[in-house]
Amino acid sequence: MIRFRIIFTNILAPILLGVLLTQTGAAQTAEELFDSMLESQGSEYTEARDRFLQAPDTELLHARLDGTPEEWIQATILSGWVEHEARYRELINTPTTTSRGLEEHYPWALREMLDRFAAPLLVEILLKGGNHENADDDAADSLRKMVHSGMALDARLFTIPLRRGDIETKHHLASVVSAFPPTENEELFNELDDIFRSEEDVTTGRLLLHGLVNQSSLVPEDRRAAFVAELSDKATLDRLGQRAIYSALADIGGEAAESVLLEYFDRAITSGDAFEQRDAVQTLFKIPVQQSVDRLLIAAGDSGRPEWMRKMIHNHLGSVPYEDRIKIHLMGVVANDDLSTDERAEAVSALGRIQVDLSRRGVETDDITGTFGGILESGIEDPEFLKMISDSYQNGLRIDR
């Protein structure tokens, strides 16, 4: 009797339990399974998906593609499974490898470029979970590779769940959709902007901002100006931080953005702290318009400005479109022995770049070489600065021949 009970407990009970579970699962219709997948994640989701795939209802999938946005995503994922189940299972069951950071990853995420057929599976991993801890990172990395390669993906796979996902999932989704190439169709720009306006998470907001800047290059000027006004709003500045916003405005460009950035520079240069001033100077570097050069030259020539600022500007002036006044300013800095050798060295470096550029265009640069020669004759005590001037002078002689 005891032996019979042991056999029943160890063998028959699990079999009967499996039969009961199978019958319970079979009682769920395809529609019920589909609906359960909309809200479930992890093993609960996987179990419902696999039951659905045992007898996939393609008519239901076609119908749900015309349903709510969430139903469209789920139907798209399941349609991918129906068409590519063998390949999908091969991908998710691939043994993981350990990276240098001792993290588990799918080998295909590290070394392969997946084709577009895998996109629904990768989105499923982001939204529902994967087979290992870093599966979502692998999925996001693979999707970004697809986008960067020029593969056409449906942006709705990412914008729809961005409105309701958890924070980490939002980061992944935003990082993918922000990499989409710009299009003359404003639909994606407007969708991202709508999500951006209501997004409270800073990281997600900055990722979306990157995508909006990218998309803004092809939207009409009036729409771009409206977006610049939106970014310049105090609430947006406070939410994402001045550095992120002003850097984005510099990348957007155009008269509206440039006007905001020039005002920011004027304000920061007089009343901001050192960090804000540095950001304002670096931001102005990105807009090579006449007004920005005007302001930079004034600041660089003002002895009341901190030396670090003047050095930054001197160095940058060697990389902007050439103007005689820039060369004259830098030669004046190099020849001014009241300034530190560090500051003068920045101007020497900038002048050297200008001299090479001018020589390539067939423009005489003997005045620059003469400036270096005059400093050598005046005598220099700092050995490092002496070598720098000497090298620049010899280089100038070679260029002038």
Residue, then its C-alpha position, 0 to 999 in steps of 0.5 A: m500500500i505504501r509502495f503504491r502511494i509512492i508510485f502515485t505521488n512520484i509518477l501518476a500525480p504529475i502526469l494527471l496534473g499535466v493533463l489538467l493543465t493542458q485541458t485548462g489551457a485548451a479551454q482558452t480561446a485564441e482571443e483570450l490568449f491574445d488578450s492575456m498577452l497584452e498585459s502579461q510578461g515573463s513566463e506568464y506571457t511566454e506560456a500564453r504565446d506558446r499556447f497560441l502558436q500551437a494553433p495560430d489564428t491568423e484571421l484574429l491576427h489580421a483583425r487585431l492589426d486594425g485594433t488598438p495601438e497595443e493590439w497592433i504591436q502584439a499582432t505584429i509580434l505574433s505574426g513574426w512568430v507565425e512566419h519565422e518560429a523556427r528561426y526565432r526559437e533558434l535565436i532565443n535559445t542560442p547559448t549565451t557568451t560572457s563578455r569582458g565585463l563578465e556579463e551574459h550576452y547572445p553571441w548574435a548581439l555582439r557579432e551579427m547583423l540580424d535581418r529585418f525579420a527579427a525586429p518583432l522578436l527583438v521588440e518582444i524581448l524589450l517589452k516582455g522580457g528575455n531568456h537572460e538578464n541582459a537580453d533587453d540590452d542585446a535586443a536594443d543593440s541589435l535594433r540600433k544596428m539595424v537602424h544605423s545600417g539603413m534597414a527600414l523599421d516601423a517606428r510605431l513599434f517603438t513610439i507606441p510602447l514609449r507612452r506606457g513602458d517602464i523606465e528601463t524599457k523606455h530608455h531602450l525604445a528611445s535609444v532606437v527610435s532616436a537613431f531613425p534617419p530624418t524624413e520629410n514626412e513630419e509624422l515621426f517628428n510630431e509623434l516624438d515631440d508629443i511624447f517628449r512634451s509629457e515625458e518626465d524621465v530625464t534620460t528618456g527625454r534627452l534620448l528623445l531630444h536627440g531623435l528630434v534634433n535628428q528629425s528636425s533637419l528636414v522639417p519646414e523652417d516654421r515648424r523648426a522655429a516652433f520647436v526651438a521656442e518649445l525648447s527655450d521654455k523655462a520648464t523644458l530647460d529646468r526639466l532637461g538641463q541647460r547643457a542638453i537643451y542649448s547643445a541641441l539648439a546648436d545642432i538644430g541651427g537656423e536663425a531662431a536657434e542661433s538667436v537663442l544661443l547668442e542671448y544665452f552667451d551674452r547672459a552667461i558671459t556676464s552673470g553665469d558661474a564658470f561652468e555655465q560660461r564654459d558651456a556657453v562658449q562651447t555652445l557658441f563654437k557650434i554656430p559659425v555665424q558672423q555674430s558668434v565670431d564677433r562675440l568670441l573675439i571681444a571675449a578673447g580680447d578682454s583681459g578681464r575674462p578668465e584665462w581659461m576662457r581666452k585660451m579656449i577661444h584662441n584655440h577655437l579660432g584656428s578652426v573657424p572659416y578664415e577672416d583677416r581679423i582672426k589672424i590679426h587677433l591671434m598674431g597680437v596674442v602671440a606677440n603679447d609678452d604680458l600674457s602667459t606662455d600657456e595662453r600665447a601657445e594656444a594662439v600659436s597652435a591656432l595660427g599654425r593651423i590657419q597658416v597651413d590652410l591658407s597655404r593650401r589655398g595659395v595665400e601668402t602667409d609671410d606675415i605669420t612667419g614674420t610674427f614668429g620670427g620677431i618673437l624669436e629675436s625678442g628672446i624667450e626664456d620658457p624653453e617649451f615655448l621657445k621650441m614651439i615658436s622655433d618649430s612654427y617659424q621653421n614650418g612657416l619658412r617651408i610653407d612660404r617657399 
